[in-house]
Amino acid sequence: MSNVIRVFVEKREGFDVEARHMLADLRDNLGLTKLTGLRLLVRYDIEGLSAEEFIRARGVVFSEPNADDVYDEEFTVAEGWRVFAMEYLPGQYDQRADSAAQCVQLLTQGERPRVLTARVVCLEGALTNEEFARVQAYLVNPVESRIASLDKPETLDITADVPADVARVTGFTAMSQEEIAAYWQAMGFAMSAADLAFCRDYFRDEEKRDPSLTELKVIDTYWSDHCRHTTFLTRLDQVAVEPGGAISAAIEEALAAYYAAREEVYGERLAKKNVCLMDMATMGMRLLKKQGKIPDLDESEEINACSIEVPVVIDGRVEKWLVQFKNETHNHPTEIEPFGGAATCLGGAIRDPLSGRAYVYQAMRVTGSGDPRVGLADTLEGKLPTRKITTGAAAGYSSYGNQIGLATGQVAELYDPGYVAKRLEIGAVVGASPKENVVRDVPVPGDVIVLLGGRTGRDGCGGATGSSKAHTSESIDTCGAEVQKGNPPTERKIQRLFRKGAVSRMIKRCNDFGAGGVCVAIGELAPGLQIDLDKVPKK
């Protein structure tokens, strides 16, 4: 007998805004004129609650009595309706389920129950099997979700294969160039085959042993374009401006100003400094610093965000504060999973100043999109429809901002055919903190590393390397784990915690846990560390 309790929750007429929007979306964008009705229900499967505890939570946690109809175990649909359910892939973060489990635990003051959710879609109309399959394909993004079974499970326990030991790549140091190339292709590394050959030579000559797969994955992450900006740091031997363009003269002028600034900044070291995109991006700041025009710049070994020192008048008294600025792009994640990609764009941008012990209070969103009015039939193969990306990204960004309580004062979306192949998603934030609360010390042996925040799941694994690779029309089927799912309520708690000076002043050095995961987030704290991966809390 199953110990799982199942309940369905449906918004009543007048409150069913999402269902009505979904119906209009399917009719307009899939051309399903025969689709006449749509019902949308949230399905909860709960394990670990007594019948009495469930009754207490039924109308408090799982539903709103004034707005919802609730059906225990099953619900009925009229004849002729077609039904399917959608759920997150195993390991993907489900905020609805997590929040429900936490709220139930607060209500019962007992053990936290296990909760799984799904969304059930009911369709009315004379749809063919092909049209029904099109609806499923349109609503279910295979990167993060799948069609769910309509049967109730016996248990909510999820089993996963756990390797007994970390696998060593036997024979790696003896591989030929051809074998290295074949292994590189089979493993899908973000680093090049030449990089992998360099690793082979290092382990053969220096370590005198074969590496573990974990070691190669760590190196692959550290050397990814995402973490080390290899594209931005690529040496440019020659830069040519295409003549005759509308802005060619302006680009030539800017390039000449850049070369002149290099000479002033580097002087005798000029020959040793490569021309690259990173150098171009930072040259303006370097020049201002060389000329002594940014005396308020705050410098340290921490690399969380750009930071300046400003005097702030509070109750007639002048205090020294640090103001931090950060922006980041989430183009690739938003391209393949719009809601989560855009949400984590904002969450990731917040994480950096937060690591610098700053409270983020202002944001800006600048995005680039193709024409969202383009029909589904004209969508590029292997891509989500532009409309779905644009609307999903807007919903994800606003969802994260609303939950964490952040005002976005500037929102601008640019529409251009150049953004069809790859979307632009930029999140920029500003944060501040009293300077006395920011201690920047040097870690020493014996210091303790604290991993603070949400648990780690499959979402985000391979995010740094995945966003650093060239992608094909098959990428959307194989990148499901790479889009990190943020946890805004937990990040908001950390924001509030770090506002306490007694807490912030305990921190010697801090780094955010981003796409690079454990190896980068912890690895950047000190030159060498001991990391016990078994102690990382998992979802």
DOSEVO-120971 format. One record per residue (C-alpha): chain; x, y, z. Coordinates in steps of 0.001 Angstrom, whole numbers. Example, Ala and Ser with C-alpha at 12.3 -4.5 7.8 and 13.67 -1.06 7.14 Angstrom:
% residues 2
{chaine:A, x:12300, y:-4500, z:7800}
{chaine:A, x:13670, y:-1060, z:7140}
//
This chain:
% residues 539
{chaine:A, x:0, y:0, z:0}
{chaine:A, x:1316, y:3435, z:-958}
{chaine:A, x:2092, y:5944, z:1779}
{chaine:A, x:1969, y:8764, z:-750}
{chaine:A, x:-831, y:11308, z:-443}
{chaine:A, x:-1903, y:12929, z:-3712}
{chaine:A, x:-3843, y:16165, z:-4074}
{chaine:A, x:-4744, y:18328, z:-7082}
{chaine:A, x:-5196, y:22104, z:-6855}
{chaine:A, x:-6938, y:24186, z:-9533}
{chaine:A, x:-7623, y:27911, z:-9680}
{chaine:A, x:-11312, y:28747, z:-9755}
{chaine:A, x:-12861, y:30665, z:-12629}
{chaine:A, x:-11769, y:34271, z:-12375}
{chaine:A, x:-8508, y:33293, z:-10700}
{chaine:A, x:-7382, y:30962, z:-13533}
{chaine:A, x:-5238, y:33611, z:-15236}
{chaine:A, x:-2386, y:31259, z:-16178}
{chaine:A, x:-4753, y:28702, z:-17711}
{chaine:A, x:-6432, y:31354, z:-19858}
{chaine:A, x:-3058, y:32725, z:-20997}
{chaine:A, x:-1890, y:29208, z:-21884}
{chaine:A, x:-5058, y:28593, z:-23906}
{chaine:A, x:-4602, y:31844, z:-25860}
{chaine:A, x:-906, y:31070, z:-26414}
{chaine:A, x:-1646, y:27620, z:-27860}
{chaine:A, x:-4435, y:28923, z:-30093}
{chaine:A, x:-2438, y:31884, z:-31408}
{chaine:A, x:1030, y:30392, z:-31789}
{chaine:A, x:236, y:26789, z:-32687}
{chaine:A, x:-2825, y:27669, z:-34742}
{chaine:A, x:-5046, y:25275, z:-32777}
{chaine:A, x:-8387, y:26861, z:-33584}
{chaine:A, x:-10220, y:23675, z:-32532}
{chaine:A, x:-8861, y:23978, z:-29000}
{chaine:A, x:-11832, y:25341, z:-27056}
{chaine:A, x:-10932, y:24860, z:-23389}
{chaine:A, x:-7985, y:24299, z:-21061}
{chaine:A, x:-7683, y:23401, z:-17385}
{chaine:A, x:-4419, y:23689, z:-15457}
{chaine:A, x:-3902, y:21892, z:-12141}
{chaine:A, x:-957, y:21575, z:-9778}
{chaine:A, x:-424, y:18022, z:-8545}
{chaine:A, x:1250, y:17416, z:-5192}
{chaine:A, x:2554, y:14016, z:-4099}
{chaine:A, x:3425, y:14045, z:-387}
{chaine:A, x:5127, y:11393, z:1718}
{chaine:A, x:5884, y:11539, z:5438}
{chaine:A, x:2666, y:13136, z:6694}
{chaine:A, x:-112, y:11574, z:8751}
{chaine:A, x:-3700, y:12003, z:7601}
{chaine:A, x:-4297, y:14547, z:10372}
{chaine:A, x:-1208, y:16573, z:9463}
{chaine:A, x:-2215, y:16595, z:5796}
{chaine:A, x:-5691, y:17916, z:6649}
{chaine:A, x:-4055, y:20793, z:8566}
{chaine:A, x:-1787, y:21629, z:5627}
{chaine:A, x:-4360, y:21087, z:2861}
{chaine:A, x:-5982, y:24495, z:3064}
{chaine:A, x:-3017, y:26419, z:4450}
{chaine:A, x:58, y:25289, z:2484}
{chaine:A, x:-1171, y:23461, z:-598}
{chaine:A, x:-4111, y:25694, z:-1519}
{chaine:A, x:-5836, y:29017, z:-959}
{chaine:A, x:-9462, y:28323, z:66}
{chaine:A, x:-10759, y:31563, z:-1445}
{chaine:A, x:-9182, y:30950, z:-4867}
{chaine:A, x:-8648, y:27186, z:-5328}
{chaine:A, x:-10628, y:24026, z:-5854}
{chaine:A, x:-8949, y:21014, z:-4232}
{chaine:A, x:-9362, y:17378, z:-5303}
{chaine:A, x:-8046, y:14535, z:-3148}
{chaine:A, x:-6342, y:11629, z:-4958}
{chaine:A, x:-8081, y:12165, z:-8311}
{chaine:A, x:-10189, y:14616, z:-10301}
{chaine:A, x:-12714, y:14184, z:-13094}
{chaine:A, x:-12766, y:15599, z:-16616}
{chaine:A, x:-15606, y:15631, z:-19089}
{chaine:A, x:-15677, y:13142, z:-21939}
{chaine:A, x:-13535, y:14174, z:-24895}
{chaine:A, x:-10900, y:16029, z:-22903}
{chaine:A, x:-7255, y:14941, z:-23258}
{chaine:A, x:-4911, y:15032, z:-20263}
{chaine:A, x:-1150, y:14980, z:-19681}
{chaine:A, x:1190, y:16015, z:-16864}
{chaine:A, x:4574, y:17782, z:-16843}
{chaine:A, x:7289, y:17525, z:-14180}
{chaine:A, x:10893, y:18589, z:-13634}
{chaine:A, x:13636, y:16132, z:-14521}
{chaine:A, x:15055, y:14232, z:-11518}
{chaine:A, x:17611, y:16396, z:-9713}
{chaine:A, x:16269, y:19680, z:-11090}
{chaine:A, x:15362, y:22176, z:-8378}
{chaine:A, x:11599, y:22456, z:-7848}
{chaine:A, x:11000, y:25599, z:-5812}
{chaine:A, x:7274, y:24914, z:-5404}
{chaine:A, x:7953, y:21489, z:-3860}
{chaine:A, x:10795, y:22801, z:-1678}
{chaine:A, x:8732, y:25710, z:-365}
{chaine:A, x:5749, y:23460, z:334}
{chaine:A, x:7909, y:21001, z:2296}
{chaine:A, x:9424, y:23814, z:4373}
{chaine:A, x:6023, y:25347, z:5120}
{chaine:A, x:4560, y:22000, z:6166}
{chaine:A, x:7487, y:21444, z:8519}
{chaine:A, x:6870, y:24852, z:10093}
{chaine:A, x:3215, y:23915, z:10514}
{chaine:A, x:3765, y:20463, z:12043}
{chaine:A, x:7037, y:21199, z:13895}
{chaine:A, x:8109, y:17694, z:12865}
{chaine:A, x:10224, y:16068, z:10167}
{chaine:A, x:10207, y:17695, z:6750}
{chaine:A, x:8040, y:15648, z:4348}
{chaine:A, x:9032, y:14693, z:821}
{chaine:A, x:7053, y:16583, z:-1823}
{chaine:A, x:7012, y:16213, z:-5603}
{chaine:A, x:4954, y:18406, z:-7908}
{chaine:A, x:3703, y:18283, z:-11467}
{chaine:A, x:1437, y:20401, z:-13604}
{chaine:A, x:-1556, y:18702, z:-15203}
{chaine:A, x:-2948, y:20108, z:-18464}
{chaine:A, x:-6450, y:19199, z:-19675}
{chaine:A, x:-7398, y:20068, z:-23262}
{chaine:A, x:-10894, y:20333, z:-24735}
{chaine:A, x:-11403, y:20196, z:-28477}
{chaine:A, x:-11155, y:17932, z:-31488}
{chaine:A, x:-7353, y:17683, z:-31495}
{chaine:A, x:-5584, y:15128, z:-33641}
{chaine:A, x:-2789, y:13003, z:-32181}
{chaine:A, x:-273, y:15121, z:-34085}
{chaine:A, x:-1710, y:18363, z:-32636}
{chaine:A, x:-1727, y:16868, z:-29125}
{chaine:A, x:1947, y:15930, z:-29538}
{chaine:A, x:2717, y:19475, z:-30726}
{chaine:A, x:1140, y:20914, z:-27564}
{chaine:A, x:3281, y:18637, z:-25409}
{chaine:A, x:6439, y:19538, z:-27328}
{chaine:A, x:5622, y:23256, z:-27042}
{chaine:A, x:4952, y:23230, z:-23289}
{chaine:A, x:7647, y:20762, z:-22184}
{chaine:A, x:11223, y:22016, z:-22455}
{chaine:A, x:13378, y:18827, z:-22543}
{chaine:A, x:16284, y:20722, z:-20996}
{chaine:A, x:14530, y:20773, z:-17615}
{chaine:A, x:11236, y:18904, z:-17827}
{chaine:A, x:9548, y:15760, z:-19085}
{chaine:A, x:6102, y:14213, z:-19518}
{chaine:A, x:5064, y:12787, z:-16136}
{chaine:A, x:3229, y:9563, z:-15446}
{chaine:A, x:-403, y:9928, z:-14407}
{chaine:A, x:-67, y:6987, z:-11986}
{chaine:A, x:607, y:7580, z:-8290}
{chaine:A, x:4008, y:6247, z:-7171}
{chaine:A, x:4423, y:3770, z:-4323}
{chaine:A, x:7169, y:5920, z:-2795}
{chaine:A, x:8909, y:9243, z:-3438}
{chaine:A, x:12380, y:7880, z:-2684}
{chaine:A, x:14718, y:8617, z:-5592}
{chaine:A, x:17591, y:6193, z:-5981}
{chaine:A, x:20779, y:7137, z:-7769}
{chaine:A, x:23859, y:5130, z:-8633}
{chaine:A, x:26774, y:6222, z:-6439}
{chaine:A, x:30245, y:5066, z:-7552}
{chaine:A, x:32210, y:3189, z:-4905}
{chaine:A, x:35369, y:5126, z:-5713}
{chaine:A, x:36598, y:7891, z:-7968}
{chaine:A, x:37514, y:6345, z:-11301}
{chaine:A, x:41048, y:6734, z:-12570}
{chaine:A, x:41607, y:7128, z:-16284}
{chaine:A, x:43780, y:4068, z:-16685}
{chaine:A, x:46395, y:4418, z:-19403}
{chaine:A, x:45847, y:8161, z:-19834}
{chaine:A, x:49528, y:9092, z:-19639}
{chaine:A, x:50390, y:6561, z:-22346}
{chaine:A, x:47744, y:7734, z:-24832}
{chaine:A, x:48838, y:8700, z:-28338}
{chaine:A, x:47684, y:11927, z:-29985}
{chaine:A, x:45002, y:9972, z:-31835}
{chaine:A, x:43799, y:8326, z:-28612}
{chaine:A, x:43756, y:11705, z:-26839}
{chaine:A, x:41625, y:13140, z:-29645}
{chaine:A, x:39211, y:10197, z:-29459}
{chaine:A, x:38950, y:10435, z:-25636}
{chaine:A, x:38411, y:14212, z:-25860}
{chaine:A, x:35587, y:13671, z:-28346}
{chaine:A, x:33971, y:10916, z:-26261}
{chaine:A, x:34036, y:12919, z:-22992}
{chaine:A, x:32784, y:16199, z:-24431}
{chaine:A, x:35414, y:18320, z:-22703}
{chaine:A, x:35226, y:22100, z:-23081}
{chaine:A, x:39023, y:22330, z:-23254}
{chaine:A, x:40686, y:21588, z:-26576}
{chaine:A, x:42368, y:18309, z:-27500}
{chaine:A, x:45683, y:20191, z:-27257}
{chaine:A, x:44823, y:21163, z:-23662}
{chaine:A, x:44053, y:17528, z:-22879}
{chaine:A, x:47400, y:16487, z:-24376}
{chaine:A, x:49090, y:19064, z:-22128}
{chaine:A, x:47378, y:17406, z:-19126}
{chaine:A, x:48654, y:14019, z:-20280}
{chaine:A, x:52213, y:15310, z:-20447}
{chaine:A, x:51924, y:16961, z:-17026}
{chaine:A, x:50639, y:13857, z:-15250}
{chaine:A, x:53200, y:11684, z:-17035}
{chaine:A, x:56230, y:13900, z:-16333}
{chaine:A, x:55341, y:15632, z:-13027}
{chaine:A, x:52816, y:13475, z:-11157}
{chaine:A, x:54016, y:10189, z:-12705}
{chaine:A, x:50546, y:8669, z:-12501}
{chaine:A, x:47222, y:8574, z:-14319}
{chaine:A, x:44725, y:11261, z:-13237}
{chaine:A, x:41274, y:10622, z:-11847}
{chaine:A, x:38260, y:11639, z:-13881}
{chaine:A, x:37447, y:14190, z:-11149}
{chaine:A, x:40838, y:15860, z:-11648}
{chaine:A, x:40304, y:16175, z:-15395}
{chaine:A, x:36814, y:17594, z:-14853}
{chaine:A, x:38178, y:20140, z:-12352}
{chaine:A, x:40843, y:21241, z:-14833}
{chaine:A, x:38241, y:21384, z:-17606}
{chaine:A, x:36103, y:23677, z:-15467}
{chaine:A, x:38986, y:25892, z:-14373}
{chaine:A, x:40198, y:26307, z:-17951}
{chaine:A, x:36725, y:26902, z:-19411}
{chaine:A, x:35962, y:30104, z:-21239}
{chaine:A, x:33353, y:30886, z:-18594}
{chaine:A, x:35813, y:30773, z:-15676}
{chaine:A, x:39036, y:31948, z:-17304}
{chaine:A, x:37740, y:34082, z:-20196}
{chaine:A, x:39968, y:32304, z:-22700}
{chaine:A, x:38272, y:34052, z:-25636}
{chaine:A, x:38746, y:37484, z:-24077}
{chaine:A, x:42367, y:36665, z:-23248}
{chaine:A, x:43263, y:35300, z:-26709}
{chaine:A, x:46165, y:37272, z:-28180}
{chaine:A, x:45175, y:39360, z:-31214}
{chaine:A, x:48117, y:39639, z:-33599}
{chaine:A, x:46284, y:41894, z:-36033}
{chaine:A, x:43110, y:43985, z:-35792}
{chaine:A, x:41574, y:45270, z:-39033}
{chaine:A, x:38495, y:47473, z:-39357}
{chaine:A, x:36282, y:46847, z:-42372}
{chaine:A, x:36339, y:50055, z:-44421}
{chaine:A, x:33284, y:51906, z:-45622}
{chaine:A, x:30975, y:50979, z:-42767}
{chaine:A, x:28638, y:53428, z:-41055}
{chaine:A, x:30762, y:53424, z:-37896}
{chaine:A, x:34139, y:52388, z:-39320}
{chaine:A, x:35669, y:55808, z:-38657}
{chaine:A, x:34509, y:55765, z:-35033}
{chaine:A, x:35952, y:52283, z:-34524}
{chaine:A, x:39278, y:53364, z:-36058}
{chaine:A, x:39363, y:56341, z:-33702}
{chaine:A, x:38586, y:54183, z:-30684}
{chaine:A, x:41252, y:51660, z:-31698}
{chaine:A, x:43849, y:54420, z:-32037}
{chaine:A, x:42901, y:55749, z:-28576}
{chaine:A, x:43313, y:52223, z:-27189}
{chaine:A, x:46813, y:51834, z:-28654}
{chaine:A, x:47818, y:55256, z:-27291}
{chaine:A, x:46465, y:54349, z:-23843}
{chaine:A, x:48452, y:51087, z:-23884}
{chaine:A, x:51676, y:52994, z:-24432}
{chaine:A, x:50921, y:55358, z:-21544}
{chaine:A, x:49822, y:52609, z:-19148}
{chaine:A, x:52427, y:49935, z:-19858}
{chaine:A, x:55460, y:51996, z:-20895}
{chaine:A, x:58525, y:49724, z:-21088}
{chaine:A, x:56348, y:46645, z:-20435}
{chaine:A, x:54300, y:47213, z:-23607}
{chaine:A, x:55953, y:44423, z:-25605}
{chaine:A, x:55057, y:41886, z:-22899}
{chaine:A, x:51374, y:42849, z:-22764}
{chaine:A, x:49149, y:41130, z:-25324}
{chaine:A, x:46498, y:42934, z:-27301}
{chaine:A, x:43248, y:41111, z:-26450}
{chaine:A, x:39583, y:41804, z:-25832}
{chaine:A, x:40109, y:41734, z:-22050}
{chaine:A, x:42832, y:44368, z:-22336}
{chaine:A, x:40526, y:46529, z:-24438}
{chaine:A, x:37697, y:46176, z:-21923}
{chaine:A, x:39839, y:47199, z:-18950}
{chaine:A, x:42127, y:49789, z:-20571}
{chaine:A, x:39903, y:52751, z:-19725}
{chaine:A, x:40038, y:51895, z:-16021}
{chaine:A, x:43784, y:51218, z:-16177}
{chaine:A, x:44371, y:54612, z:-17793}
{chaine:A, x:42279, y:56475, z:-15219}
{chaine:A, x:44162, y:54695, z:-12446}
{chaine:A, x:47527, y:55519, z:-14039}
{chaine:A, x:46514, y:59188, z:-14208}
{chaine:A, x:45394, y:59182, z:-10571}
{chaine:A, x:41780, y:59963, z:-11422}
{chaine:A, x:40135, y:57190, z:-9371}
{chaine:A, x:41518, y:57627, z:-5863}
{chaine:A, x:38320, y:56103, z:-4433}
{chaine:A, x:38967, y:52717, z:-6080}
{chaine:A, x:38947, y:49913, z:-3509}
{chaine:A, x:41533, y:47228, z:-4346}
{chaine:A, x:42049, y:43806, z:-2780}
{chaine:A, x:42822, y:40189, z:-3652}
{chaine:A, x:39086, y:39465, z:-3668}
{chaine:A, x:37647, y:39569, z:-7175}
{chaine:A, x:33924, y:39642, z:-6477}
{chaine:A, x:32954, y:42997, z:-7989}
{chaine:A, x:34213, y:46479, z:-8859}
{chaine:A, x:34300, y:48428, z:-5600}
{chaine:A, x:34736, y:52116, z:-4727}
{chaine:A, x:34860, y:53889, z:-1392}
{chaine:A, x:32328, y:56658, z:-806}
{chaine:A, x:31501, y:58921, z:2163}
{chaine:A, x:27904, y:58459, z:3317}
{chaine:A, x:26146, y:60847, z:5705}
{chaine:A, x:23936, y:58952, z:8176}
{chaine:A, x:22190, y:60906, z:10960}
{chaine:A, x:24632, y:63778, z:10480}
{chaine:A, x:27688, y:61519, z:10780}
{chaine:A, x:30002, y:60670, z:7859}
{chaine:A, x:30722, y:56948, z:7415}
{chaine:A, x:32959, y:55166, z:4932}
{chaine:A, x:30995, y:52775, z:2731}
{chaine:A, x:31935, y:50494, z:-153}
{chaine:A, x:29736, y:50614, z:-3256}
{chaine:A, x:30046, y:47604, z:-5540}
{chaine:A, x:29017, y:47160, z:-9172}
{chaine:A, x:28609, y:43918, z:-11086}
{chaine:A, x:27071, y:42773, z:-14329}
{chaine:A, x:27024, y:39402, z:-16002}
{chaine:A, x:25537, y:37735, z:-19048}
{chaine:A, x:23532, y:34527, z:-19102}
{chaine:A, x:23092, y:34235, z:-22853}
{chaine:A, x:23527, y:30474, z:-23264}
{chaine:A, x:21514, y:29345, z:-20208}
{chaine:A, x:18628, y:31666, z:-21096}
{chaine:A, x:18731, y:30421, z:-24677}
{chaine:A, x:18048, y:26818, z:-23680}
{chaine:A, x:16014, y:27324, z:-20474}
{chaine:A, x:14586, y:30870, z:-20487}
{chaine:A, x:12976, y:31065, z:-17037}
{chaine:A, x:15837, y:29529, z:-15060}
{chaine:A, x:18552, y:31132, z:-17171}
{chaine:A, x:17267, y:34685, z:-16726}
{chaine:A, x:16411, y:34123, z:-13061}
{chaine:A, x:19933, y:32924, z:-12294}
{chaine:A, x:21376, y:35791, z:-14343}
{chaine:A, x:20015, y:38142, z:-11709}
{chaine:A, x:20764, y:35771, z:-8836}
{chaine:A, x:24324, y:35259, z:-10053}
{chaine:A, x:24897, y:38990, z:-10434}
{chaine:A, x:23677, y:39493, z:-6853}
{chaine:A, x:25965, y:36726, z:-5561}
{chaine:A, x:29163, y:38585, z:-6452}
{chaine:A, x:28625, y:41799, z:-4440}
{chaine:A, x:27005, y:39653, z:-1762}
{chaine:A, x:30270, y:37719, z:-1528}
{chaine:A, x:31896, y:41113, z:-997}
{chaine:A, x:29511, y:41521, z:1981}
{chaine:A, x:27468, y:44160, z:140}
{chaine:A, x:23676, y:44472, z:219}
{chaine:A, x:22369, y:44714, z:-3355}
{chaine:A, x:19645, y:47338, z:-3674}
{chaine:A, x:19370, y:48222, z:-7377}
{chaine:A, x:19403, y:46351, z:-10690}
{chaine:A, x:19277, y:46870, z:-14442}
{chaine:A, x:18284, y:44414, z:-17201}
{chaine:A, x:19375, y:44779, z:-20827}
{chaine:A, x:18460, y:42031, z:-23287}
{chaine:A, x:18619, y:41294, z:-26994}
{chaine:A, x:16059, y:39171, z:-28838}
{chaine:A, x:14884, y:38221, z:-32272}
{chaine:A, x:11368, y:39166, z:-33305}
{chaine:A, x:9040, y:37417, z:-30809}
{chaine:A, x:6193, y:37651, z:-33336}
{chaine:A, x:7857, y:35120, z:-35637}
{chaine:A, x:5744, y:31997, z:-35929}
{chaine:A, x:6692, y:28550, z:-34676}
{chaine:A, x:7095, y:27274, z:-38237}
{chaine:A, x:9868, y:29817, z:-38884}
{chaine:A, x:11881, y:28938, z:-35739}
{chaine:A, x:15440, y:27749, z:-36371}
{chaine:A, x:15947, y:24005, z:-35978}
{chaine:A, x:17104, y:23010, z:-32488}
{chaine:A, x:15993, y:26299, z:-30916}
{chaine:A, x:13083, y:27293, z:-28755}
{chaine:A, x:10643, y:29787, z:-30340}
{chaine:A, x:11809, y:33375, z:-29843}
{chaine:A, x:8490, y:34267, z:-28232}
{chaine:A, x:8913, y:31483, z:-25686}
{chaine:A, x:12471, y:32619, z:-24889}
{chaine:A, x:11492, y:36280, z:-24543}
{chaine:A, x:8412, y:35785, z:-22386}
{chaine:A, x:9973, y:32993, z:-20307}
{chaine:A, x:13089, y:35056, z:-19620}
{chaine:A, x:11038, y:38080, z:-18551}
{chaine:A, x:9017, y:35886, z:-16189}
{chaine:A, x:12150, y:34282, z:-14727}
{chaine:A, x:13944, y:37563, z:-14108}
{chaine:A, x:10928, y:39211, z:-12485}
{chaine:A, x:10211, y:36112, z:-10395}
{chaine:A, x:13694, y:36125, z:-8887}
{chaine:A, x:13713, y:39887, z:-8348}
{chaine:A, x:10291, y:39887, z:-6679}
{chaine:A, x:11198, y:37028, z:-4341}
{chaine:A, x:14500, y:38500, z:-3220}
{chaine:A, x:13054, y:42027, z:-3048}
{chaine:A, x:15191, y:43892, z:-5594}
{chaine:A, x:14085, y:46957, z:-7568}
{chaine:A, x:15044, y:46971, z:-11267}
{chaine:A, x:15060, y:50598, z:-12339}
{chaine:A, x:15974, y:50078, z:-15984}
{chaine:A, x:14651, y:47378, z:-18328}
{chaine:A, x:15446, y:47499, z:-22053}
{chaine:A, x:15019, y:44788, z:-24677}
{chaine:A, x:16591, y:45245, z:-28112}
{chaine:A, x:15034, y:43460, z:-31094}
{chaine:A, x:17357, y:42616, z:-33977}
{chaine:A, x:17866, y:39647, z:-36353}
{chaine:A, x:21393, y:39354, z:-34971}
{chaine:A, x:19979, y:38014, z:-31702}
{chaine:A, x:18087, y:35133, z:-33332}
{chaine:A, x:21082, y:32786, z:-33252}
{chaine:A, x:22028, y:33709, z:-29697}
{chaine:A, x:20058, y:35758, z:-27196}
{chaine:A, x:21586, y:38522, z:-25073}
{chaine:A, x:20719, y:38452, z:-21363}
{chaine:A, x:22510, y:40956, z:-19104}
{chaine:A, x:21866, y:41526, z:-15428}
{chaine:A, x:23609, y:44409, z:-13653}
{chaine:A, x:23414, y:45280, z:-9955}
{chaine:A, x:24650, y:47823, z:-7394}
{chaine:A, x:25290, y:47010, z:-3730}
{chaine:A, x:26774, y:48757, z:-683}
{chaine:A, x:28070, y:48018, z:2809}
{chaine:A, x:29852, y:49857, z:5647}
{chaine:A, x:33589, y:49537, z:4994}
{chaine:A, x:34246, y:48558, z:8607}
{chaine:A, x:32203, y:45385, z:8031}
{chaine:A, x:34408, y:44184, z:5173}
{chaine:A, x:37536, y:42422, z:6415}
{chaine:A, x:39917, y:41263, z:3692}
{chaine:A, x:42505, y:39034, z:5299}
{chaine:A, x:44780, y:36253, z:4056}
{chaine:A, x:43694, y:32650, z:4757}
{chaine:A, x:46161, y:30562, z:6773}
{chaine:A, x:46418, y:26839, z:7610}
{chaine:A, x:43699, y:25790, z:10026}
{chaine:A, x:41056, y:28206, z:8723}
{chaine:A, x:37626, y:26658, z:8221}
{chaine:A, x:35741, y:26841, z:4923}
{chaine:A, x:31976, y:27271, z:5316}
{chaine:A, x:29642, y:26445, z:2429}
{chaine:A, x:26576, y:28631, z:3020}
{chaine:A, x:23324, y:28639, z:1081}
{chaine:A, x:21114, y:26289, z:-888}
{chaine:A, x:21849, y:22647, z:-1492}
{chaine:A, x:23607, y:21427, z:-4629}
{chaine:A, x:21679, y:19416, z:-7219}
{chaine:A, x:22160, y:18232, z:-10750}
{chaine:A, x:21057, y:21618, z:-12030}
{chaine:A, x:24157, y:23656, z:-12822}
{chaine:A, x:26519, y:20687, z:-13090}
{chaine:A, x:28678, y:21373, z:-16135}
{chaine:A, x:27332, y:24919, z:-16430}
{chaine:A, x:30743, y:26548, z:-16831}
{chaine:A, x:32005, y:24071, z:-19393}
{chaine:A, x:28649, y:23786, z:-21147}
{chaine:A, x:28443, y:27532, z:-21751}
{chaine:A, x:32045, y:27475, z:-23034}
{chaine:A, x:31468, y:25027, z:-25888}
{chaine:A, x:30201, y:25462, z:-29420}
{chaine:A, x:26611, y:24239, z:-29657}
{chaine:A, x:24613, y:22437, z:-32319}
{chaine:A, x:20967, y:21662, z:-32975}
{chaine:A, x:21310, y:18637, z:-30659}
{chaine:A, x:22553, y:20698, z:-27696}
{chaine:A, x:19082, y:21288, z:-26277}
{chaine:A, x:18716, y:17519, z:-25758}
{chaine:A, x:22020, y:17062, z:-23909}
{chaine:A, x:22420, y:20207, z:-21783}
{chaine:A, x:19623, y:19549, z:-19302}
{chaine:A, x:21838, y:19648, z:-16222}
{chaine:A, x:23734, y:22791, z:-17134}
{chaine:A, x:21248, y:25531, z:-16218}
{chaine:A, x:21555, y:26327, z:-12536}
{chaine:A, x:18321, y:26874, z:-10614}
{chaine:A, x:18664, y:29679, z:-8095}
{chaine:A, x:17005, y:29774, z:-4687}
{chaine:A, x:15981, y:33410, z:-4076}
{chaine:A, x:14522, y:32965, z:-552}
{chaine:A, x:17794, y:31393, z:602}
{chaine:A, x:19898, y:34102, z:-1050}
{chaine:A, x:17706, y:36715, z:632}
{chaine:A, x:18451, y:35124, z:4005}
{chaine:A, x:22197, y:35359, z:3306}
{chaine:A, x:21785, y:39022, z:2354}
{chaine:A, x:20156, y:39724, z:5706}
{chaine:A, x:22767, y:37670, z:7555}
{chaine:A, x:25676, y:39550, z:5970}
{chaine:A, x:24151, y:42899, z:6967}
{chaine:A, x:25039, y:42005, z:10544}
{chaine:A, x:28480, y:43466, z:11172}
{chaine:A, x:29360, y:40833, z:13752}
{chaine:A, x:28856, y:38146, z:11088}
{chaine:A, x:30570, y:39948, z:8198}
{chaine:A, x:33651, y:40783, z:10238}
{chaine:A, x:34212, y:37061, z:10917}
{chaine:A, x:34823, y:36469, z:7207}
{chaine:A, x:38431, y:36613, z:5950}
{chaine:A, x:37660, y:35922, z:2316}
{chaine:A, x:34485, y:35018, z:469}
{chaine:A, x:33608, y:33805, z:-3005}
{chaine:A, x:30333, y:32988, z:-4695}
{chaine:A, x:29303, y:29473, z:-5706}
{chaine:A, x:28614, y:29953, z:-9406}
{chaine:A, x:28800, y:27900, z:-12580}
{chaine:A, x:32315, y:26704, z:-11724}
{chaine:A, x:30975, y:24882, z:-8679}
{chaine:A, x:33086, y:23649, z:-5797}
{chaine:A, x:36395, y:23561, z:-7638}
{chaine:A, x:36303, y:27244, z:-8604}
{chaine:A, x:34262, y:28754, z:-5763}
{chaine:A, x:36417, y:27166, z:-3067}
{chaine:A, x:39589, y:26903, z:-5113}
{chaine:A, x:39859, y:30685, z:-5501}
{chaine:A, x:39891, y:31270, z:-1732}
{chaine:A, x:43518, y:30206, z:-1238}
{chaine:A, x:46449, y:28682, z:-3170}
{chaine:A, x:45783, y:25219, z:-1724}
{chaine:A, x:42906, y:23651, z:194}
{chaine:A, x:41540, y:20373, z:1478}
{chaine:A, x:38002, y:19797, z:172}
{chaine:A, x:35775, y:16929, z:1301}
{chaine:A, x:33163, y:16616, z:-1426}
{chaine:A, x:31099, y:14212, z:694}
{chaine:A, x:30273, y:17105, z:3024}
{chaine:A, x:28654, y:19207, z:301}
{chaine:A, x:24878, y:19236, z:1109}
{chaine:A, x:22858, y:17865, z:-1796}
{chaine:A, x:19269, y:18364, z:-2875}
//
